[in-house]
Amino acid sequence: MSNEIHLTTPLKTEDLEKLNVGDKVLISGKVYTARDAAHKRLVELVQAGKELPFNINGAVIYFVGPAPAPPGKPIGSAGPTTSYRMDPYSPTLLDVGLKAMIGKGQRGTAVINSIIKNKAIYLVAIGGAAVVTAQSVTSCKIIAYEDLGAEAIRELEVENFPAFVANDTKGQDIFKLGKEKYQNK
């Protein structure tokens, strides 16, 4: 049975080390949105020794390109995008302080190794519940790369944003564990 754990950003290593694959987390605080085009730009800034558009230490990046906000709402539908597209960039961002990523689907070996090395986590959000996920967003503002449209980097304020631990700080992988459990029945 999984636990339900409340996390507040910026995330701290000691809190992440207590998490295990399958734990349900409810995140409150600032979460940043970014997809592959924005990730590429962020890594280019890191490689050039330049400042990032947000403080990455303890940060959470949600792989999402949200729909436009309906009247009276801070954000539209905001379901996770496929995470492997960020795999070429994630290790660099983890090395400079990123502590969690939220998306859907498995991550590659290099990312999982970087998660272990940096005592970070990878979380999955439920893809079919994009409207429900968006209900935990209390504010949304573009902070970088407005030219990318839906893929611009946004700063979200979230309250009890639901996600599940897919890769923990120890390198456990929910996708591998689930497959092994199924195959051993």
GIWONOR-V103077 format. One record per helix or strand of 2 or more residues. SS is the DSSP state (H for helix, E for strand). FROM is the first residue (numbers start at 0). TO is the last residue. If there is no record, write none. Layout:
# GIWONOR-V103077
SS,FROM,TO + SS,FROM,TO
This chain:
# GIWONOR-V103077
E,3,7 + H,12,15 + E,23,32 + H,35,46 + E,59,61 + H,82,94 + E,99,103 + H,108,117 + E,120,123 + H,126,133 + E,136,143 + H,145,150 + E,152,166 + H,173,182
